[in-house]
């Protein structure tokens, strides 16, 4: 009996990947595929927001005050439109504890550039599965700012989609989500990443 138990233990130890416990290995490939699906979905969300605000494609960007859509019109970032002014000027609740801070940022070119570069960088990082630690941290920071700008919340006293986004970014970074259906496995083996693990 002890021989059978020992043999089974040796087989399990052989099958388990290096550095992965038996409990983690039992999750199977579907766990990693689920993380990859979540990563790609959020990557598309960030990248599409960048494209919509850059070209006024009509998904919240490109409508005038009368509700008329003008794709590639003056609201597009490439045509001089501000991707942050509308929300920072009119979307922050009047009783928000940081109302003055956020409205004071509206219309500043540096804010627009930081926001748009953030959307692009986070979107590309999540889609490709490379630089997940920095990309997910930047995504969590952006969600944190949007969460603070949305206070007080309307539908829940604490949780909204921005807070959920912060949690998702943490899960993606800690779960090595870029190694499935992404370039993360190759990226992590590059010399620069091995020398600077923060780039993983």
Buried (B, 14 or more C-beta within 10 A) or exposed (E): EEEEEEEEEEEEEEEBEEEEEEEEEEEEEEEBEBBBEBBBEBBEBBBBBBBBBBBBBBEEBBBEEEEEEBEBBEBBBEEEBBBBBBBBBEBBBEEBEEBEEBBEBBEBEEBBEBBBEBBBBBBBBBBBBBBBBBBBBBBBBBBBBBBBBBBEBEEEEEEBEBBEBBEBBBBBBEBBBBBBBBBBEEBBEEEEBEEEEEBB
